[in-house]
Amino acid sequence: MSIYYTKEHEWLRIEGDEVVVGITQHAADELGELVFVEAKDAGTEVAQGDSVAVVESVKAASDIYAPVSGTVVSFNDALSEDPSLINREPEAAGWIVRMTMADRAQLDGLLDAAAYAALLA
């Protein structure tokens, strides 16, 4: 399972022909308790760096950016009922959207786990 990170604290996990996108533990901790999550509709095409979702916490609202270009396939419906799932399991059950990936070469511009850890140090 390949996981990549952005400098803006999103993560991307490749699962077959799709990628799963969420925010990192660091981002979840910085935002505080999440109270609302909204993502682009399935079928929406996004370019790398476009907003693909918005999360709102008791502190602030924040855009979640697409780590790669592609098309939104689905939203994690569990977040509609329990946005704080992101706080508890940001890099597992708290994923936000599934997307197709238009250009695998965009992965080259993302960080691996070691580079992301160094960014936080």
Order of alpha helices (4+ residues) and beta strands (2+ residues): beta-beta-beta-alpha-beta-beta-beta-beta-beta-alpha-alpha-beta-alpha
